[in-house]
Amino acid sequence: MVFASLIFLYVFLPLQLLAYFAARSLAQRNALLILFSLAFYAWGEPIWIVLLIGSSAADYVHGRIIEATRGTHWPKLALISSVVLNLALLGLFKYGAFACGVVNDALSTSFAAPQFALPIGISFYTFQTISYVVDVYRGELPAQRSFFKFLLFVSLFHQLVAGPIVRYADIAAEIEGRRHTLADASAGVTRFCVGLFKKVCIANVAGQLVVQTMAKDAGAISVAEGWFGLLMFSLQIYFDFSGYSDMAIGLGRICGFHYHENFDHPYVARSATEFWRRWHISLGSFFRDYVYIPLGGKQHRPYRNLLIVWGLTGLWHGASWNFIFWGLYFGLLIALERLFLHRLLAALPAAISHVYLLFAVVLGWALFYFEDLDRLGAFLRLIFGASDQPGFDPALASMIEANALWLGLALLLCVPVAPIIRARLLGWAERGQGPMLAGTALALFNLALLLVATAMLVGGTYNPFLYFRF
């Protein structure tokens, strides 16, 4: 099940919220959240509930062992056991076939690759439980004594299948006791509706334009169509994932959970370093705290550590060489910025450094999009004019003209304009007629976003979600 679906919006979510707020105690609400979360997760493949619960139970036990045996050798063994088990499961389901392919290519063998469907969300909840066990080992938080409360942390449907990566320390206090306020509920509804609009009305439309351009064979499109398709994919992946993060944060806030931000208008950045402080913030902070710093950070072999982290960042996104190359591409850019490029960019006008960033990021999305390296090579030759394809096709002009208003809105939403407008409108309403007018304006705004998104879901069939495969 996905958030951007009619069954979720008009059946699952209303039932969940009615049951949740009808419950009288926090324990009942936590139990209902677990039940609805497991039902949400089981909608596609019920069998993976066994893996989710089993993995949660294993890490719960490891956390208890670490806390109960401090001062002995057992905590380190439990930590190693937990990390190895989690990475082994992730490796088996996500990277088994890729690893067999690499071995077969290297040794000219023909080992049969394991054929497993990828459990939805395994990359996210694996990192969440690893961070929990590591934090308990470091003594940064106490182990959770209740398995059901720990299962609630792992299974919360808001962020289970596609993040953001939530650390136990971030919501531990709210699992034990949280307040539900009208202000939080209102902010949560608004955040959810904005995310839904971004996903359905921006990402899905961009995705359709990608299918019409970039998804075609490089020999069937012009140079301009290649660049336009790459720009559309840049919009699709941003609004797809940031929209889902907005919906997850909004749903969590309605239920009293305050998840950290995951995106901060990354396309306004002026360097690759800044871009990755704004893009998928929860993933970047995980690799920083649990890989980069333990390897030595900036103190010991920083550039080696940087490339290791970025190779792993790419691999986390998918079991294919193109993702590894994409991660190393950004690792190399950030390394160059640390060596000398950052000083040069700081001395240049902001517009020039911003153009550098946009060119680097948009070009990087080509590495991300094409898992077939032959197609990637053909596409790169196309967009840099090293093919026999024409520079421009009149059909592209018609496509841009037909989507001009949508394209303007999509580009506008890449910069922090909408929050400013919303804040000023609410401020104007509060100064003019008081909170009632402000609340009415906000409710109408949310309703309009919901109705537009619903109309597009009813009338359309194209509704992919890119980060489900990660």
Long-range contacts (C-beta under 8 A, 24 or more apart in sequence): 1-40, 1-43, 1-44, 2-463, 2-465, 2-468, 3-192, 3-195, 3-196, 3-199, 3-244, 3-247, 3-248, 3-251, 4-196, 4-199, 4-200, 4-243, 4-247, 4-453, 4-457, 4-463, 4-465, 5-457, 5-463, 6-454, 6-457, 6-458, 9-196, 9-450, 9-454, 9-457, 12-36, 12-39, 12-40, 13-251, 17-254, 20-255, 21-180, 26-177, 26-178, 29-255, 30-148, 30-149, 30-152, 30-175, 31-148, 33-152, 33-156, 33-157, 33-255, 34-148, 34-151, 34-152, 34-155, 36-157, 37-152, 37-155, 37-156, 37-157, 37-160, 38-155, 40-157, 40-160, 41-120, 41-121, 41-155, 41-157, 41-160, 41-161, 44-120, 45-117, 45-119, 45-120, 48-119, 48-120, 51-89, 51-119, 51-122, 52-119, 52-125, 52-154, 52-155, 53-151, 55-85, 55-86, 55-89, 55-125, 55-126, 55-129, 55-154, 56-129, 56-147, 56-150, 56-151, 56-154, 56-155, 57-147, 58-82, 58-85, 59-86, 59-129, 59-130, 59-132, 59-133, 59-150, 59-154, 60-144, 60-147, 60-150, 60-151, 62-133, 63-132, 63-133, 63-136, 63-143, 63-144, 63-150, 64-143, 64-145, 66-133, 66-136, 66-137, 66-143, 67-136, 67-142, 67-143, 70-139, 75-137, 76-137, 78-133, 78-137, 79-133, 79-134, 79-137, 82-129, 82-130, 82-133, 83-130, 83-133, 83-134, 86-126, 86-129, 86-130, 87-126, 87-130, 89-122, 89-126, 90-122, 90-123, 90-126, 92-116, 93-117, 93-118, 93-119, 93-122, 94-118, 94-122, 94-123, 94-319, 95-315, 95-319, 97-319, 98-319, 98-320, 118-469, 120-161, 120-468, 121-160, 121-161, 121-162, 123-316, 123-470, 124-159, 124-160, 124-161, 124-162, 124-163, 124-165, 125-154, 125-155, 125-160, 127-165, 127-283, 127-286, 128-153, 128-154, 128-165, 128-166, 128-167, 128-168, 129-154, 130-290, 131-165, 131-167, 131-168, 131-286, 131-289, 131-290, 132-167, 132-168, 134-290, 135-167, 135-168, 135-169, 140-169, 141-168, 141-169, 141-172, 144-168, 144-172, 144-175, 149-175, 149-176, 156-252, 156-257, 157-251, 158-248, 158-249, 158-251, 158-252, 158-255, 158-257, 158-259, 159-248, 159-252, 159-259, 161-468, 162-241, 162-244, 162-248, 162-465, 162-467, 162-468, 162-470, 163-244, 163-245, 163-248, 163-262, 163-280, 163-282, 163-283, 163-467, 164-245, 164-248, 164-249, 164-259, 164-260, 164-261, 164-262, 164-280, 164-281, 164-282, 165-282, 165-283, 165-286, 166-259, 166-260, 166-282, 170-258, 170-259, 170-260, 171-257, 171-258, 171-259, 174-256, 174-257, 174-258, 178-256, 178-257, 179-256, 180-255, 180-256, 184-253, 184-254, 184-256, 185-253, 185-254, 186-439, 186-442, 187-250, 187-253, 188-249, 188-250, 188-251, 188-252, 188-253, 188-254, 188-255, 189-250, 189-254, 189-446, 190-250, 190-442, 190-445, 190-446, 191-246, 191-247, 191-249, 191-250, 191-253, 192-246, 192-247, 192-250, 192-251, 192-254, 193-250, 193-445, 193-446, 193-449, 193-450, 193-453, 194-246, 194-250, 194-418, 194-449, 195-242, 195-243, 195-244, 195-245, 195-246, 195-247, 195-248, 195-249, 195-250, 196-243, 196-247, 196-449, 196-450, 196-453, 197-243, 197-449, 197-452, 197-453, 198-239, 198-242, 198-243, 198-246, 198-413, 199-239, 199-240, 199-243, 199-244, 199-247, 199-453, 199-465, 200-453, 200-456, 200-457, 200-463, 201-452, 201-453, 201-456, 202-235, 202-239, 202-243, 202-406, 202-409, 202-410, 202-413, 203-235, 203-236, 203-237, 203-238, 203-239, 203-240, 203-243, 204-456, 204-460, 204-462, 204-463, 204-464, 205-403, 205-406, 205-410, 206-232, 206-233, 206-235, 206-236, 206-239, 206-410, 207-232, 207-236, 207-240, 207-462, 207-464, 208-462, 209-399, 209-403, 210-236, 211-462, 212-399, 213-396, 213-399, 214-369, 214-379, 217-375, 217-378, 218-375, 218-378, 218-379, 218-381, 218-382, 218-387, 218-389, 219-378, 219-387, 219-389, 221-382, 221-389, 221-393, 222-389, 222-390, 222-391, 222-392, 222-393, 222-396, 223-382, 223-383, 223-385, 223-387, 223-389, 223-390, 223-391, 223-392, 224-391, 224-392, 224-393, 224-396, 225-393, 225-395, 225-396, 226-379, 226-382, 226-383, 227-383, 228-396, 228-399, 228-400, 230-362, 230-363, 230-365, 230-366, 230-369, 230-383, 231-362, 233-365, 233-369, 234-267, 234-361, 234-362, 234-365, 235-410, 235-411, 235-414, 236-466, 237-365, 237-368, 237-466, 238-263, 238-266, 238-267, 238-414, 239-410, 239-413, 240-464, 240-465, 240-466, 240-467, 241-280, 241-466, 241-467, 244-465, 244-467, 265-414, 265-415, 265-416, 266-361, 267-358, 267-361, 267-414, 267-415, 268-354, 268-414, 268-415, 268-416, 269-354, 269-357, 270-345, 270-350, 270-353, 270-354, 270-356, 270-357, 271-337, 271-341, 271-342, 271-345, 271-353, 271-356, 271-357, 272-330, 272-333, 272-334, 272-337, 272-357, 272-360, 272-361, 273-334, 273-337, 273-338, 273-342, 274-357, 275-357, 275-361, 276-330, 276-334, 283-313, 283-316, 284-313, 287-312, 287-313, 302-338, 303-335, 303-338, 306-331, 306-334, 306-335, 306-338, 307-331, 307-332, 307-335, 310-334, 316-470, 317-368, 317-470, 318-371, 318-469, 318-470, 320-371, 321-373, 322-367, 322-368, 322-370, 322-371, 322-373, 322-376, 323-367, 323-368, 323-371, 325-367, 326-364, 326-367, 326-368, 329-364, 329-367, 330-364, 333-360
